[in-house]
């Protein structure tokens, strides 16, 4: 795992952020060989967790990709506006000095974390527990992407092989 990915995940876990790792890194951790550079997470949208998340992102030198203050995430109404009116699927934190360091926070479903954590796998990373979305729910999320992207179609196919125990 790339050091920048590992550092971010450890910082989230160390600071007790309630999150579930999704996206490309989760695909890789489930056994699919592919390149991915950013971190996609579903987080608990409770105010205390979001405040802690914002603090961690700032401590890592990460700032919003768009000119919207991260404190905007603290408001359910503003999250809803970003998702419904601005069509934002994620809120992105990025390290301007190193654009490979990027964290996408899913918007649109405040209950997503609760839905994903219940059957998440746990991996250990330098002694910290990192919750990873289950293969079944990862496939569901990738099937929900409209329009489907080639990488999602490939990920689904490879994850299904892993689920079925097929090794090609």
C-alpha positions as CSV (number, residue, x, y, z in Angstrom):
1,X,0.0,0.0,0.0
2,X,1.3,3.5,-0.9
3,X,2.7,5.3,2.1
4,X,0.3,8.3,1.7
5,X,-2.7,6.0,1.7
6,X,-1.4,4.2,4.8
7,X,-0.6,7.4,6.6
8,X,-4.1,8.8,6.0
9,X,-5.9,5.6,7.0
10,X,-3.8,5.3,10.2
11,X,-4.5,9.0,11.0
12,X,-8.3,8.3,10.7
13,X,-8.1,5.2,12.8
14,X,-5.8,6.7,15.4
15,X,-8.1,9.7,15.9
16,X,-11.1,7.3,16.2
17,X,-12.9,8.6,13.2
18,X,-16.0,6.5,12.4
19,X,-15.4,5.5,8.8
20,X,-15.6,2.6,6.3
21,X,-13.1,2.4,3.6
22,X,-14.7,2.0,0.1
23,X,-13.7,2.5,-3.5
24,X,-10.5,1.5,-5.2
25,X,-8.4,0.9,-2.1
26,X,-11.2,-1.5,-0.8
27,X,-11.2,-3.3,-4.1
28,X,-7.4,-3.8,-3.8
29,X,-7.7,-5.0,-0.2
30,X,-10.3,-7.5,-1.3
31,X,-7.7,-9.0,-3.7
32,X,-8.1,-7.3,-7.0
33,X,-4.9,-6.1,-8.6
34,X,-5.4,-2.5,-9.9
35,X,-4.0,1.0,-9.4
36,X,-5.7,3.5,-7.2
37,X,-4.4,6.7,-5.7
38,X,-7.2,8.2,-3.6
39,X,-9.2,7.1,-0.6
40,X,-13.0,6.9,-0.6
41,X,-14.8,6.7,2.7
42,X,-18.2,6.7,4.1
43,X,-18.2,8.5,7.5
44,X,-20.6,8.8,10.3
45,X,-22.3,12.1,9.7
46,X,-22.7,12.9,13.4
47,X,-21.3,16.4,14.2
48,X,-18.6,15.2,16.6
49,X,-17.3,12.7,14.1
50,X,-17.3,15.2,11.3
51,X,-15.6,17.8,13.4
52,X,-12.9,15.3,14.3
53,X,-12.5,14.3,10.6
54,X,-12.1,18.0,9.6
55,X,-9.4,18.4,12.3
56,X,-7.6,15.3,11.1
57,X,-7.7,16.5,7.5
58,X,-6.3,19.9,8.4
59,X,-3.5,18.2,10.5
60,X,-2.5,16.2,7.4
61,X,-2.2,19.4,5.4
62,X,-5.3,18.6,3.3
63,X,-7.9,21.2,2.3
64,X,-11.1,21.2,0.2
65,X,-10.8,20.7,-3.5
66,X,-13.6,23.2,-4.1
67,X,-13.9,26.6,-2.4
68,X,-16.4,25.3,0.2
69,X,-15.3,25.4,3.8
70,X,-15.0,21.9,5.4
71,X,-17.2,23.1,8.2
72,X,-20.1,23.0,5.7
73,X,-20.1,19.3,6.2
74,X,-21.4,19.9,9.8
75,X,-24.8,21.0,8.4
76,X,-27.2,18.3,7.2
77,X,-29.0,20.9,5.2
78,X,-25.8,22.1,3.5
79,X,-24.8,18.6,2.7
80,X,-28.2,18.0,1.1
81,X,-27.8,21.1,-1.0
82,X,-24.3,20.1,-2.1
83,X,-25.6,16.7,-3.1
84,X,-29.0,17.6,-4.6
85,X,-28.4,21.0,-6.1
86,X,-24.7,20.9,-6.9
87,X,-24.8,17.2,-7.9
88,X,-21.8,16.5,-5.6
89,X,-21.3,12.8,-4.9
90,X,-18.3,13.4,-2.7
91,X,-16.6,16.1,-0.7
92,X,-12.9,16.0,-1.5
93,X,-9.9,16.8,0.7
94,X,-6.7,17.1,-1.2
95,X,-3.1,17.9,-0.5
96,X,-2.2,20.8,-2.9
97,X,1.5,19.9,-2.5
98,X,0.9,16.2,-3.4
99,X,-2.4,15.8,-5.4
100,X,-2.1,12.0,-5.0
101,X,-3.1,12.5,-1.4
102,X,-6.8,12.8,-1.8
103,X,-9.8,11.7,0.4
104,X,-13.3,11.6,-0.9
105,X,-16.2,11.7,1.6
106,X,-19.4,10.3,0.3
107,X,-22.4,12.6,0.3
108,X,-26.1,12.0,-0.3
109,X,-26.8,9.3,2.2
110,X,-26.3,10.3,5.9
111,X,-27.0,6.6,6.8
112,X,-24.4,5.2,4.5
113,X,-21.8,4.6,7.2
114,X,-24.3,2.8,9.4
115,X,-25.3,0.6,6.5
116,X,-21.7,-0.3,5.6
117,X,-20.2,-0.8,9.1
118,X,-22.5,-3.6,10.1
119,X,-20.8,-6.2,7.9
120,X,-17.5,-4.4,7.1
121,X,-14.2,-6.5,7.2
122,X,-11.5,-5.3,9.6
123,X,-7.9,-5.2,8.5
124,X,-5.0,-4.3,10.7
125,X,-2.6,-1.6,9.7
126,X,0.3,-1.0,12.0
127,X,-2.0,-2.2,14.9
128,X,-4.9,0.0,13.9
129,X,-8.3,-1.4,12.9
130,X,-9.4,-0.3,9.4
131,X,-13.0,-1.1,8.5
132,X,-13.4,-2.1,4.8
133,X,-16.7,-2.3,3.0
134,X,-17.8,-5.9,2.4
135,X,-17.4,-7.3,-1.1
136,X,-21.2,-7.6,-1.5
137,X,-21.9,-4.0,-0.7
138,X,-18.9,-2.8,-2.7
139,X,-20.3,-4.5,-5.7
140,X,-23.7,-2.9,-5.0
141,X,-22.1,0.6,-4.8
142,X,-20.2,0.1,-8.0
143,X,-23.4,-1.1,-9.7
144,X,-25.1,2.1,-8.6
145,X,-22.7,4.3,-10.5
146,X,-24.5,6.0,-13.3
147,X,-23.2,6.0,-16.0
148,X,-21.1,3.0,-15.3
149,X,-17.4,3.6,-15.7
150,X,-15.1,1.0,-17.2
151,X,-13.1,0.6,-14.0
152,X,-16.3,-0.1,-12.1
153,X,-17.4,-2.8,-14.6
154,X,-13.9,-4.4,-14.3
155,X,-13.9,-4.2,-10.5
156,X,-17.4,-5.8,-10.3
157,X,-16.3,-8.7,-12.6
158,X,-13.1,-9.2,-10.6
159,X,-14.9,-9.0,-7.2
160,X,-17.5,-11.5,-8.4
161,X,-14.7,-13.9,-9.3
162,X,-13.2,-13.5,-5.8
163,X,-16.7,-14.1,-4.2
164,X,-17.1,-17.3,-6.3
165,X,-13.6,-18.5,-5.5
166,X,-12.5,-18.4,-9.1
167,X,-8.9,-17.7,-9.7
168,X,-8.0,-16.9,-13.3
